[in-house]
Amino acid sequence: MKILSRLYIALILFFLYAPVAVMIIFSFNSSSSVWVFEGFSTKWYEGLVYDTTMLTALEHTLIIAVLSALISTVLGTAAAVGILAIRKKVASSLVMSMTNIPMMNADIVTGISLMLLFIFIGNLFGLNESLGFITVLAAHITFNLPYVILSVMPKLRQTDANLVDAAMDLGCTPFKAFFKVILPSISTGIATGTIMAFTLSLDDFVISYFTCGKYQTLPIVIYNMTKKSVTPDTYALSTIIFFVVFALLIFYNMLQSKSEKQAAVRKVGAK
């Protein structure tokens, strides 16, 4: 049974990472062939410097990813605090259910509904271009918010409410107590939510496709290229993005491990 289970895991890992491995290998191919590796070369990585279309799309993607991650982190943290402050369980459960809808909803439904909303608002204000940077940013914040809330909420529940009361007894205002007591205790949850929001925004295609207008992100530019031909410099850029996201995931797992250890220490201390 152990041999079969290990073989099963090996097959899963193979099918998951074999395509990525092929992409990485051919990003160093000296020719533009996608089936014959003719020699090692870094020219496709060097060529990225001169590919203005790709670099512009990458710039758009990074701007949207960073801004949406930061804004959704602030809004999501505030929302998590507000939801936890709701005393009635029915109301709290209803709000959490509404929060989870963007995650459960199909991306194409979210994308089309947001597109219609933005076009309606644009026509209402007489705008020539209804879709663009603002609409993409708003759409990314919308689907990032639930992930931030779900990352912060468990850390808030683990925070001892008596610490806040003690801080206020010692002269802190509620606002100051939040930044002195609550914020440090939920920092790992906030960091986790930020990383998750950034990675989700980085590779989003469907929602961005319906809300971008002329402000195209990297996944959309690559999709448009596949209609003609995909050059190896796309493999090179995708390889760079893969390793960046991989590094972020390692950092994310480190934060999760640290958070679990802190929770275990608190349980031991409570006993």
C-alpha positions in Angstrom: 0.0 0.0 0.0 2.9 2.4 0.8 4.4 1.8 -2.7 1.0 2.5 -4.4 0.4 5.7 -2.3 3.9 7.0 -3.1 3.4 6.2 -6.8 0.0 8.0 -6.7 1.6 11.1 -5.2 4.5 10.9 -7.7 2.0 10.8 -10.6 0.1 13.8 -9.2 3.3 15.8 -8.8 4.4 14.8 -12.3 1.2 16.0 -14.0 1.2 19.2 -11.9 4.7 20.2 -12.5 5.8 18.6 -15.8 4.2 21.4 -17.9 6.0 24.0 -15.8 9.3 22.1 -16.1 8.9 22.0 -19.9 8.2 25.7 -20.0 11.3 26.5 -17.9 13.5 24.3 -20.0 12.3 25.8 -23.3 12.7 29.3 -22.0 16.5 28.6 -22.3 16.2 27.2 -25.8 18.6 28.8 -28.3 15.9 28.5 -31.0 12.3 29.4 -31.2 11.3 25.8 -31.6 8.7 24.5 -29.1 9.5 20.8 -29.5 13.3 20.6 -30.2 15.8 21.9 -27.6 18.8 23.0 -29.8 21.0 24.5 -27.2 21.2 26.5 -24.0 20.8 30.3 -24.3 19.5 33.2 -22.2 18.6 35.4 -25.2 14.9 35.2 -24.5 15.4 36.6 -21.0 17.6 39.4 -22.5 15.0 40.1 -25.2 12.4 40.9 -22.5 14.2 44.1 -21.9 13.3 45.3 -25.4 9.8 43.9 -25.6 7.8 47.1 -24.8 4.4 45.4 -25.2 5.2 42.7 -22.6 6.9 45.1 -20.2 4.0 47.5 -20.3 1.6 44.7 -19.6 3.8 43.5 -16.8 3.9 47.0 -15.3 0.1 47.2 -15.5 -0.2 43.8 -13.8 2.2 44.7 -11.0 0.5 48.1 -10.4 -2.9 46.5 -10.1 -1.7 43.6 -8.0 0.2 45.8 -5.5 -2.6 48.4 -5.2 -5.4 45.9 -5.0 -3.5 43.8 -2.4 -2.8 46.9 -0.2 -6.3 48.4 -0.5 -8.1 45.0 0.0 -5.9 44.3 3.0 -6.9 47.6 4.7 -10.6 47.2 3.9 -10.6 43.5 4.6 -9.0 43.9 8.0 -11.4 46.7 9.0 -14.3 44.5 7.7 -13.1 41.5 9.8 -13.0 43.6 12.9 -16.5 44.9 12.2 -17.9 41.5 11.5 -16.4 40.1 14.7 -18.0 43.0 16.6 -21.5 42.0 15.5 -23.1 40.5 18.6 -26.0 38.7 17.0 -24.9 35.3 15.5 -27.6 35.4 12.8 -26.5 38.7 11.5 -22.8 37.7 11.7 -23.5 34.5 9.8 -25.5 36.4 7.2 -22.7 38.9 6.6 -20.1 36.1 6.4 -22.2 34.2 3.9 -22.5 37.4 1.8 -18.7 37.8 2.1 -18.1 34.3 0.7 -20.3 34.8 -2.4 -17.5 36.4 -4.5 -15.3 33.3 -3.8 -18.0 30.8 -4.6 -19.3 32.7 -7.6 -18.0 31.7 -11.1 -15.4 34.2 -12.4 -17.2 34.7 -15.6 -20.4 35.7 -13.8 -18.5 38.1 -11.6 -16.6 39.5 -14.6 -19.7 40.1 -16.7 -21.7 41.6 -13.8 -18.9 44.0 -12.9 -18.5 45.0 -16.5 -22.2 45.8 -16.8 -22.1 47.8 -13.6 -19.1 49.8 -14.7 -20.6 50.5 -18.2 -23.9 51.6 -16.5 -22.0 54.0 -14.2 -19.9 55.3 -17.1 -22.9 56.0 -19.2 -24.6 57.6 -16.2 -21.8 60.1 -15.9 -21.3 60.5 -19.7 -17.8 58.9 -19.8 -16.3 58.1 -23.2 -14.4 55.2 -21.8 -16.2 53.2 -19.1 -13.6 50.6 -18.6 -9.9 51.1 -17.7 -7.5 51.3 -14.8 -10.0 52.2 -12.1 -12.5 49.4 -13.1 -9.8 46.7 -13.2 -8.5 47.9 -9.8 -12.1 48.0 -8.3 -12.8 44.5 -9.7 -9.6 43.0 -8.2 -10.3 44.6 -4.8 -13.8 43.0 -5.0 -12.6 39.5 -5.4 -9.6 39.9 -3.1 -11.6 41.2 -0.1 -13.1 37.8 1.0 -9.7 36.1 1.0 -8.3 38.9 3.3 -11.2 38.7 5.6 -10.9 34.9 5.9 -7.2 35.2 6.6 -7.6 37.9 9.3 -10.8 36.5 11.0 -9.2 33.4 12.7 -6.4 35.6 14.1 -8.9 38.0 15.5 -10.8 35.1 17.2 -7.6 33.9 18.8 -6.8 37.4 20.2 -7.7 37.7 23.9 -10.3 40.5 24.4 -9.0 41.0 27.9 -5.8 42.4 26.5 -7.7 45.2 24.8 -9.6 46.0 28.0 -6.4 46.0 30.0 -4.8 48.4 27.5 -7.8 50.8 27.8 -7.7 50.6 31.6 -4.1 51.7 31.3 -5.1 54.8 29.4 -5.2 53.8 25.8 -8.1 55.0 23.6 -9.9 52.3 21.6 -8.2 53.5 18.4 -4.7 53.3 20.1 -5.5 49.9 21.7 -6.3 48.5 18.3 -2.8 49.5 16.9 -0.9 48.6 20.1 -2.6 45.3 20.9 -4.9 43.9 18.2 -2.8 44.8 15.1 0.4 43.1 16.3 -1.5 39.9 17.3 -3.2 39.6 13.8 -0.1 40.7 11.8 0.5 37.2 10.5 -3.1 36.9 9.3 -2.8 40.3 7.6 0.5 39.4 5.9 -1.1 36.1 4.7 -4.1 37.9 3.3 -1.9 40.4 1.5 0.2 37.7 -0.1 -2.9 35.8 -1.2 -4.5 38.9 -2.6 -1.3 39.8 -4.5 -0.9 36.3 -6.1 -4.6 36.1 -7.0 -4.5 39.5 -8.7 -1.2 38.7 -10.4 -2.6 35.9 -12.6 -6.3 36.8 -12.9 -7.6 36.6 -16.4 -11.3 36.2 -16.6 -12.4 39.1 -14.5 -9.7 41.4 -15.8 -10.7 40.5 -19.4 -14.2 41.8 -18.9 -13.2 45.0 -17.0 -9.9 46.1 -18.5 -10.9 48.1 -21.6 -7.7 49.4 -23.1 -5.7 48.9 -19.8 -4.6 45.3 -20.5 -2.7 43.2 -18.0 -0.1 40.5 -18.7 -2.5 37.5 -18.8 -4.7 39.2 -21.4 -1.7 40.2 -23.6 -0.4 36.6 -23.4 -3.9 35.3 -24.3 -4.0 37.6 -27.3 -0.6 36.3 -28.4 -1.8 32.7 -28.4 -4.2 33.5 -31.2 -1.2 34.0 -33.4 2.0 32.4 -32.0 3.7 32.3 -28.6 7.3 33.2 -28.7 9.9 31.8 -26.1 10.2 35.2 -24.5 6.7 34.5 -23.1 8.1 31.3 -21.5 11.0 33.4 -20.0 8.6 35.9 -18.5 6.3 33.1 -17.2 9.2 31.4 -15.6 10.2 34.5 -13.8 6.6 35.0 -12.5 6.5 31.3 -11.5 9.6 31.6 -9.3 8.3 34.9 -7.8 5.0 33.3 -6.9 6.8 30.2 -5.6 8.9 32.4 -3.3 5.8 34.1 -2.0 4.1 30.8 -1.4 7.1 29.6 0.7 6.9 32.9 2.7 3.2 32.3 3.1 3.8 28.8 4.4 6.4 30.1 6.8 3.9 32.7 8.2 1.3 29.9 8.5 3.7 27.7 10.4 4.7 30.7 12.7 1.0 31.4 13.3 0.3 27.8 14.3 3.2 27.7 16.7 2.0 30.9 18.3 -1.5 29.5 18.7 -0.1 26.3 20.2 2.0 28.4 22.7 -1.2 30.4 23.7 -3.1 27.2 24.3 -0.3 25.8 26.5 -0.1 29.1 28.4 -3.9 29.1 28.9 -3.8 25.7 30.5 
